[in-house]
Amino acid sequence: MRFRCNESTQKFGITRRHSRDKVEGRGMTHVFRPMHWHLGCVSGLQIISMGKTNGLEVAMKTGCAAILLSLLALGLPGSAYGQGSFFEGKTITLIQGRRPGGLGDMRVRALIQFITKHVPGNPAIVTEYMPGGGGRKLANHLYNAAGKDGLTIGNIGAGFVANAVLGEPGVDYDIDELMYLGSGNSKTSYVLVTKKESGFKNLGMLKASPGLKVGALSVGHDIYINARLFSWLMGLPDPVFISGYSGPELDLALMKGEVQARVTNPASLVQRNPEWLEKDMMNYHAIIEIPKGYRFEHSAFKSLPTLESFAKNTKEKNVLAMFRNFRLVGSPYILPPGVPKDRAVILREAFRKALSDPALPKEWTKMTGEEMAPLLPDEQADAIKEIPRDRETIEVFKTIAGAGPLPPR
């Protein structure tokens, strides 16, 4: 790149210096100092330094002021720095719609340092928790009460999308007005698990046991919907659903015999309870693949029948397809409606870069025990728009997602 300086053309080199500090804070907090850009010139312009101060410190010889204007007009680092400077010295609050300690929390913790890295100005990030209503409590907060300055971001399980599409009570938000930033998880699978000591060796034994106690998270959570969907399509007679657990609490309840079955994510199982596989402590009965053909790689799950194999008709297949589309959106990172467009654009781009960072997959696997399956911001927004919303499928699925009896088959 060349510029005219004192009526002679000079060539400039651009170098960057990086430094970063880690500081303590609530949750996991990282602070990265912004880059300093230095442009050198053989004659005419001695140095332009873009640091943490407001504006630019410029030392130049007479006649070079036009260079600064050219840099800004061309949208070089000075321009980008000006846009991102809002976030410098600020703290972003990232609120999770879950209790701490489960797989969802580990996913957020794996990504958080990369968000800090890629948001211009490298703000600190603190995490808070707001569980309740299958994500509805946090979604309502983001839509109606959260600050609209770009400093509040939510992360919610996919159940909050289903609750809105199905018109469940307690929904006071519009999923088409929230701003989506992507997700680190979209591909997944779920399996129905029973403890070997309980004696349910196969589907026939499950179907011969009316009143099976099936544990789940809160009503509307995707684990709750999974438990109901498996029970319905597999034809379990009069199952009793015991909800309100966190993920780790439900694992403990299964081990203690408080519940007899649960649906779980195999990656979560490996991360929290590797001994279940190592010591062959569980029976696994069926699997749902999201998307079709994807299942967590382990010999315990390789030969399991798919949940599709239990669907008898088009209605049941459509209900299963709706759930799959709900789950494909992952666990969205969300901005409240009304965030200024320029800040929303900056954050969407930062999340796109964070989710595409080549260093993230290793950290993700270390923290979660699963492979990354990112969904980028635009892909996520499109996936939500494309969720089927026909009345018959909604009504059946709504019954499954609710607290009443399962629909007849």
N, C-alpha and C positions, 0 to 999 in steps of 0.2 A: 504494500500500500504506500503511495507517495503523496506528499503534500507540498505546496509551494511555500517557501519560507524565505523572507528577505530577498524575493525575486530570484531565488535559486531553488531547485528541486532537491529535497533531502529525503532520505529513506529512514523510516522509523522502525525500531524493534519494540515489541511488546513482551514484557515478562510479567509473571505473577509470583507473588509470595503468599504462601498459605501458612496460617498458624491456627491452632485450635486449642481450646481449653474445655475441660469437663468440670461442671460445677454440680453441687448437690441441690436437690429440690424435691418437691413431692413427686412421687412416681419415679420415672426415669427422665432425667433432664440433661440435655447436652447443649452447650453453647459453643458455636463455631464462630471465630472472629472472621469478619468479611475479608475478602481478598484485597490486596493493595496492587494497583496497576501502575506501572512505570513505563513511560514512553520516552525513549532517548532520541536525540537529534544531533547530527554531527555539527551543525551550526544553526544558529537562529533560535531554536528551542532547546533549552537545557534539560528541563524535566517537567513532567506533569504527573502529579501524584494524586491518586484518588484513594483516600483512606477513610477513616471512620468519622472524620469531621464533616460538618455540613458544607457542601460545595466542594470546590477544588482549590488546592494550593498550587499555584502556577508560578514558576520562575522562568522568564523568557526574555529574550532580547526584543528590542523595539521592532514592530512589524509582524509579530507572530500571533496576535490575538485572533486572527481569522481561523487559525488551526483549531482552537478550542471550539469555536462555533461549528466548524466542519465535523469535529468528532461527535458533538452532541446531535447534529442533524443526521449523521449517518447511523445513529443508534448503536455506537460502540459502547464499551463497558460503562462509561459515564452515564449514558442514558438508562441502561438497565439498572444500574446502581440507584439512580434517582427513583425509579419505580419501586424497587424493592426496599428502599430505605425506611419505609413505614414500619417494617417488621424488625428493624435493628433496635436492640435494647428492649424489645417487647417480650411478653410471655404469652404463648398460645396455650389455652386450656383445652386438652383433648379429653372429652367425657365419654366413657364407655358405658353402654347399656347392659351391663352385666356385673356380677360380683368379681372380685379379684381372684386370680389363681388358676383359672381354667385355661383351656386351649385358646379361646378368644383373646384373653389377656396376654398370653405369650406371643400371639401374632402381632398385637399392637406393640409390645415391647421390642420385638425383633425389628420392626419398621421405623420406630420413632427416631432413632439416631440418623436415619437416612432422610427423613422428612426435614429435620433440622439442617442437615447438610445442604439440601437443595433449595430451601426457601431463602431467597435473597435477604441478607441482613442477619441470617442465622439466629432466629429467635430461640429462646428457651422454650421447652415444652413440658408441661406438667400434666399428669393423668389423674382423673377423678372417675368415680363410678356412680351410676344412676340406674340400678336394675329395676325391673318392674314391668308387668304387662306385656311380656314378650317384645320389649323394645318401645312400646307405646309411650311410656313415661318420658324417656329421653327424646323421642321424636316430637312429642308435644312440646317439650321444653325448647327444643331447637326451633320449632316452627313459631312458637308464640312468645317466648320469654328471653331466649339467648341473645347476647349482643350481636349486632349485625356489622361489626367492624372488621371481621376476618380473624379475630383472635379466639373464637370458639369453634371447635370442630367436634363433631360427634362420630362415634363408631358403634354401629348397631348390628346385631344379627339379622339375618334375612327375614325373620318372622314379622318385623314391622311392616314390610312391603305387603305380605299376605294379609295382615290385619286390615290394611287400608283398602286393598282391592276387594276384600270380602265384606267390607262395611261393618267390621266388628265394633261393638261399643267401646268407648274410650278413645277412639281415634279422632284427634282434633288437629290433623295435619293433612296436607295434600302432597302425595309422593311426587307429583309432577311439577311442584314448585320448589322442592328442595334441590340443592346443588350437589352433584355427586363428584367425588374425587377419586374413585377407584377402590380396589380391594386387593389384598395380597392372596386371597383364597377364592377360587371359583370352582375348580375341579375338586370333587370330593366323593365320598361314598359313606353309606351308613349300613350297619349290620344289627340284626336282632340278636341279643346275647342273653343266655341263662347260665347260672352257675352249675357246674357239673354235679355238685353234691345234691342239687334239687331233683335230679333224675330225668330231666326233659331231654332225652337223647335225640329226638327227631320231631318233625312236624306232627305226626300222628299222636304223639304223647301230649304235645301242647294242645291239640284240638280236643283231646279227651279230658281236659282239665278246665272246666268252667270256673270263671272268677279269677283267672290268673292276675296276680298283682303286678302291674306294669308301671315302673317308675318313670318320671319325666321331670323336666324343668317347668317353669311357670306356663300357664295356659296361654297359647299363642306362640310360644317359643318354637323354633324349628325342630328341636329335639322332641318337644311335646307332640307336634303335628306328625313327625316321623313315627312316634310310638303308636299313635292312633291310626295312621295310614297302614303301617305294617299289620296291625291287629285286624283291621277291616279287610284288607285284600287277602290276608292269609286265613281268614275265616276263624279267628280265635273266638270261642264262645264266651260271651258276657265278660270281657276283661274289665278289671277294676283299675282305673288310672289314678296313681298317687303322685301329685305334682307339687311343685314349689321348691324342689331341690336346686342347688348349684350342681355343676358337673362333678366336682370332687365329692360332694356330699352324696350324690346319687351312686357313685361307685362304691362308697362305703356302705350305703343302704343295701346294695345288692350283695355285698360280701357278708353283711350281718343278717340277711334274710328278711329285712323289712319289705323289700320288693323281690319278686321272683324273676323279673325280666326287665331289660331296658334296651333302647336303641342307642348306639354310640357311633361316633366317628372313629374308624380304625386308627387314624393318626393320633387322635386324642388318647386312645387306649394304649398305644405304644409309648406315648410321651409320659403318661401318668402311671400306667400299670403294666410295665413290660413283663412282670412276673406272670400275668394272666396267660401270656403266650408261652413264655419260657417253661412254665410249670404245667401247662395244659390244664388250666383251671376252669375254662369256660366251654360251653357249646355255642356254636354260631349257626343260625338257622336260615337266613336269607340276607340279600344285599340289594341296595338300590345304587345304581351307578349314575353319577352326575359329572359330565354328560354320559350318554350311553356308551358303554365300552370301557369306561374308566373305573378301576377299582384299586384300592391300596394294595401294593404288591406284598403278599405274604401267603405262605402255603395254607394258612388257616382259612383264608377267604377265597382261594383260587377256584374251588369247585362249588361254591354256594349258588343256589338258584337265585335268579334276579327277581325282584318284586314284580316286574312285568309278567313273569310266567304265571302269576296268580290272578292277573286281570282277566275277567271273563268276557267283557264286552267293550264297545266303544266308549260308553260313559266312564267306565272305570279307567280305561287307558287315557282318556282326556284329563281326568282328575290327577292321575299320576304325572302326566305331562305338565300340568299347571304347577304342581309342586316342584318338578324339576326346574322349570323356568324361574320360579321364585328363588330357588336355592342357587341358581347360576349367577345371580347378582352378587353372590359372596356376602361379605360383611362390610357394607358400604361405609366409607368415610364421607361425611356429609357436612355441608355448610348450610346455615339458615338462609331462607330467602331474604333478599334485600342487601346482601353483602355487596359493596361497590364492585362494579364490573372489573375494574383493573386489578383489584386485590383477588377477586375470584379467579381471574385468568392466571395471575402469578401462582396461586396455590394449586390450581389444576396442573399447571406445567411442572411445579415442584413435585407433586405426587406422581406425575407421569415419569419424571426422571428418577424419583426414589424407587418406584416399583420396577424400573428398568435398570437400576444400578447393578453392575456385574458382581459387586461384592455382597449383595443382599441375599441371594439364594443360600450361600453357605451359612450366614448368620441365622437365616430363617429356619433352616433344617436343625441347626444346633439348638435353637430355642424351642421349636415346636415338635420336632420329630417327624415332620412331613415335608414333602416337596412343595415349592412355591407353585402357585397357579394364578398369576396375577390377572386382574381385569382392569384395564386402563379407564380413565374417566369417561371418555366418549363412548367406549364399549359398554360401560355400566349404564350410562344414561339410556342408550339404545335398548339394552336388555330389559330395562324396566318398562319402557314404552311398548315393547313387543309382548309383554305378558298377556296371555288370553284373558278376556274379560266377559265371555258369553255367559248368559244368565244360568243355564242349566249346570254348567261346570262350577260356577261360583256357588250355587246353592248347595250342591253336594259337598264341595270342598269346605264351605263355611260350616257345615254340620260337623265335618271331621275336625276342623280346627277349634271348635267350640268345646264347651264343658258338658254338653248333654250326651245322650246315647248316640252311638254310631249309626249312620244311615243304613237302611236295609239294602241287601244286594239283590 
